[in-house]
Amino acid sequence: METSEAPDFEEVVEKTLSRLGNLGDQIFACSPFSQYYDDWLLSLKSVLSEFESNPAVPVDEEFVKACSQVLGDVELKLSERRSEEDVIEETTRKLAEHKTLLVQADTEYSYGTQELASERKSDIKRLNRAIRDFEEELEEVNQTQISVFSPLARRSKSRKKAELTRKLDAAKGELESIIKELEAEQEKLRVAYEEKKQALIEEVHSLETKVRGSEADGSVEDRRVTCEKLVKAVQALMQRKTLQ
């Protein structure tokens, strides 16, 4: 039977360096990227564990210390990245809420404007009809021919004309008052709406600035540098073994 020889130190080093290179180049699929951190760290520790436990590898204290330092550093950095992502996630949630509030503000303003107009619609319609009727009556009175020999009829026409004119002026005054009141309420509603909308827009812009760039994985450089340091630690161990 043929027996396979155990890989020598150089082969183990070559394999380990290749695996570290792959881990250093690994790109995570999508945010939140922190969901991949634990698996990546587990893979990294597995590579080091297999390397250190191989009989062909003369692990020394300097190597163990260097790897421990690198692992501690990257775990701390990934923990900080995780906290940053938690903040970004909360900010993104607030951003979505504020965008919904913007749409809601537009809807409420449109509805409020319609409600104000609806509340005054019947009064405005009633007064316009009354004004039109008074003007028609007044026109009829003006066109009524009265005999110069009938002073009673002239006085009656004059009184009727004065009464219609009074009622017409009163209706016009009431209509003008209602329209001014409506315009004042609409302006008050508009100002409140604009202030609320502007505040929401500013908050949305602020939140968008905070989440801008969160689609990119900020841990890429941390993980690449970590693997490069471990590669150097392995190479340094290999060099020490060669010198020995």
Secondary structure, 3 states (H helix, E strand, C coil): CCCCCCCCHHHHHHHHHHHHHHHHHCCCCCCCHHHHHHHHHHHHHHHHHHHHHCCCCCCCHHHHHHHHHHHHHHHHHHHHHHHHHHHHHHHHHHHHHHHHHHHHHHHHHHHHHHHHHHHHHHHHHHHHHHHHHHHHHHHHHHHCCCCCCCHHHHHHHHHHHHHHHHHHHHHHHHHHHHHHHHHHHHHHHHHHHHHHHHHHHHHHHHHHHHHCCCCCCCCHHHHHHHHHHHHHHHHHHHHHHHHC
